[in-house]
Amino acid sequence: DETKIVELPVSDEKTLTLVSSSGRTVDVETGIALRRVAKVRGWDEVAAQPAIALDDPMMYAPGYADLSANGLYHGADDLSASARLGYDDEALCLEFIVKDEAQLNENLPPRVFAADCVQFAIDALNDGRVNLLKGHRGFADDDYSIVAGLASGERVAWCYSAAAINRDRLADRRLADPEIVRDETAKTTRYRLRLPFADLAPLKPVKGRVFGFSFLVWDFDPPEKGGCSRRS
């Protein structure tokens, strides 16, 4: 078997049709959702951006069927989230709104990841799929993995994996103080992070630039609800 890498222009198409030199056609699922990141002036403009919604029960792990059957998931009020992005000349701005009946994270930094938190990854050069085709899995030299949470009541953003250019300075380090606010009446937690591009190199605020972004929400329920830790 032989693996061939085909580079194509960025497109909103979910399925691409490739035609070989012999005329054989192959439909390929891209698995990519392109979203424009707008230049903003402050958090009000970030909040006005279209949301990336995380509200599909099929995205839950462990599986939705198991969670529901065991009384550990009761709908969007139990766990759902949205993300919004923007940028200015100096930083990438991220806002996450998490709907959750209980906000629970009693860990001390750096173990922010072990209970309620938001984790996100940035592929600065958008080469994750190419690396996978080459047999390279996991974080590459241009990738970041960052977790934000209220850990024992302390607002924390922690960089667990950094691009090679920033690894000595940032990997396994605390980032700039995030804004994390819990609203017990609405049962929501709002996370806002303004990450300087210097801390996300080689990502740059260049028009037309494409980078990879994904996020997940960790949910740790209190013992009376089964003490389930899950992610979506």
C-alpha positions in Angstrom: 0.0 0.0 0.0 1.1 3.5 -0.7 -0.1 6.7 1.0 -0.3 9.8 -1.2 -0.8 13.3 0.2 -2.9 15.7 -1.9 -2.9 19.4 -1.0 -6.0 21.3 -1.9 -7.2 24.9 -1.5 -9.1 25.6 1.7 -12.8 25.1 1.1 -16.1 25.0 2.9 -17.1 21.7 1.2 -17.7 18.8 3.5 -17.0 16.2 0.7 -14.4 16.5 -2.0 -14.2 14.4 -5.1 -10.7 13.3 -6.3 -10.1 12.1 -9.8 -7.1 10.0 -10.5 -5.0 10.0 -13.7 -6.9 6.9 -14.8 -10.2 8.6 -14.3 -11.2 6.8 -11.1 -13.2 9.0 -8.7 -13.1 8.9 -4.9 -15.3 10.9 -2.6 -13.4 12.1 0.5 -15.0 13.4 3.7 -13.0 16.4 4.9 -14.3 16.5 8.5 -13.5 20.2 8.6 -15.7 23.1 9.5 -14.3 26.4 8.5 -15.1 29.4 10.7 -14.1 33.0 10.2 -12.4 34.6 13.2 -13.3 38.3 13.3 -11.1 41.1 14.4 -12.7 42.6 17.5 -12.5 45.5 19.9 -13.2 44.1 23.3 -15.2 41.2 24.8 -18.6 42.7 23.8 -17.7 42.1 20.2 -16.3 38.6 21.0 -19.7 37.7 22.6 -21.5 38.9 19.5 -19.7 36.4 17.3 -21.4 33.2 16.0 -21.1 30.4 18.5 -19.6 27.0 18.1 -22.2 24.9 19.9 -21.3 21.8 21.8 -24.8 20.5 22.5 -25.0 17.1 20.7 -25.3 14.2 23.2 -23.6 12.0 20.7 -20.4 13.9 21.4 -20.3 12.8 25.0 -17.8 10.3 26.3 -18.4 7.8 27.8 -21.3 7.1 25.4 -24.5 9.0 25.7 -26.6 5.8 26.0 -24.6 4.7 29.1 -24.8 8.2 30.7 -28.5 8.4 30.1 -29.3 4.8 31.2 -27.5 5.3 34.5 -29.2 8.6 35.2 -26.0 10.6 34.8 -27.1 12.9 31.9 -30.4 14.8 31.9 -30.1 17.1 28.9 -28.5 20.4 27.9 -28.9 21.8 31.4 -26.7 19.0 32.8 -23.9 19.8 30.3 -23.6 21.9 27.2 -21.3 24.6 26.0 -20.4 27.1 23.4 -17.3 28.8 22.2 -16.7 32.1 20.5 -13.4 33.4 19.0 -12.0 36.8 18.0 -8.7 38.5 17.8 -6.9 41.8 17.9 -3.5 42.9 16.9 -1.8 41.3 19.9 -3.9 38.3 21.0 -6.4 35.6 20.3 -9.6 36.0 22.4 -11.6 32.9 23.5 -14.9 32.8 25.3 -16.5 29.6 26.5 -20.0 29.4 28.1 -20.6 26.1 30.0 -24.0 25.1 31.2 -23.7 22.7 34.1 -25.8 22.0 37.2 -22.7 22.0 39.4 -19.2 23.5 39.1 -16.8 21.2 40.9 -13.0 21.3 40.8 -11.2 21.0 44.1 -7.8 20.3 42.5 -4.7 22.5 43.0 -2.8 23.6 39.9 -1.4 22.1 37.8 -4.1 19.3 38.1 -6.8 21.6 36.6 -7.7 19.0 34.1 -9.0 16.5 36.7 -12.5 17.9 37.2 -14.7 20.7 35.7 -12.7 22.6 33.2 -12.4 23.6 29.5 -9.6 22.1 27.4 -8.6 23.3 24.0 -6.0 22.6 21.4 -4.5 24.9 18.7 -2.8 23.6 15.6 -0.9 26.8 14.6 0.0 25.6 11.1 -3.1 23.5 10.5 -1.0 20.5 9.6 -2.5 17.9 11.9 -4.2 15.8 9.1 -1.0 15.9 7.0 1.0 14.7 10.0 -1.6 11.9 10.6 -1.2 10.7 7.0 2.5 10.6 7.5 1.9 8.4 10.6 2.6 11.0 13.2 0.0 11.1 16.0 -0.3 13.4 19.0 0.9 17.0 19.4 3.4 18.3 16.9 6.0 21.1 17.1 3.4 23.8 16.3 0.6 22.6 18.6 -0.7 23.8 22.0 -2.9 22.1 24.6 -4.3 24.5 27.3 -6.8 23.9 30.1 -8.7 26.6 32.0 -10.7 26.1 35.2 -11.7 27.3 38.6 -9.3 25.0 40.6 -10.1 25.2 44.4 -11.7 28.6 43.6 -8.6 29.9 41.8 -8.8 31.0 38.2 -6.2 29.0 36.3 -5.1 28.6 32.7 -2.4 26.0 32.3 -0.3 25.1 29.2 0.3 21.4 29.1 1.8 21.2 25.7 3.4 24.0 23.7 4.9 24.5 20.2 8.7 23.9 20.0 9.4 27.6 19.7 7.7 28.2 23.1 8.2 24.8 24.8 11.0 25.9 27.3 9.0 29.0 28.3 5.4 27.7 28.4 5.0 24.0 28.6 3.7 22.9 32.0 3.3 26.5 32.9 0.6 28.9 34.1 -0.6 31.4 31.5 -1.9 34.9 32.0 -4.8 35.2 34.5 -8.0 34.2 32.8 -11.5 35.6 33.6 -13.7 32.8 34.9 -17.0 33.7 36.4 -19.6 31.2 37.8 -23.3 32.2 37.8 -25.1 29.9 40.2 -28.5 31.4 39.3 -28.1 30.6 35.6 -25.9 27.5 36.3 -23.3 28.7 33.8 -19.6 29.3 33.9 -18.0 31.8 31.6 -14.4 31.5 30.6 -12.5 34.3 28.9 -8.9 34.0 27.8 -6.9 36.6 25.9 -3.8 34.8 24.7 -0.9 36.9 23.2 0.2 35.7 19.8 3.7 35.6 21.2 2.5 32.7 23.4 0.9 31.0 20.4 3.8 31.2 17.9 4.0 30.3 15.1 0.3 31.4 14.9 0.0 35.0 13.5 -2.9 37.3 13.0 -2.6 37.3 9.2 -5.6 37.6 6.9 -6.4 34.3 5.2 -4.4 32.3 7.7 -6.0 28.9 8.7 -5.3 27.2 12.0 -6.8 24.2 13.7 -8.9 24.6 16.8 -10.8 22.1 18.9 -12.2 22.2 22.5 -13.8 19.9 25.0 -15.5 20.3 28.3 -14.7 18.1 31.3 -17.6 17.6 33.7 -17.1 16.0 37.2 -20.4 15.6 39.0 -20.7 15.5 42.8 -21.0 12.2 44.6 -24.8 12.4 45.0 -25.1 12.4 41.2 -22.8 9.4 40.8 -19.4 11.2 40.8 -19.2 10.8 37.0 -16.3 12.4 35.1 -17.1 12.9 31.5 -16.2 15.0 28.5 -17.9 16.3 25.4 
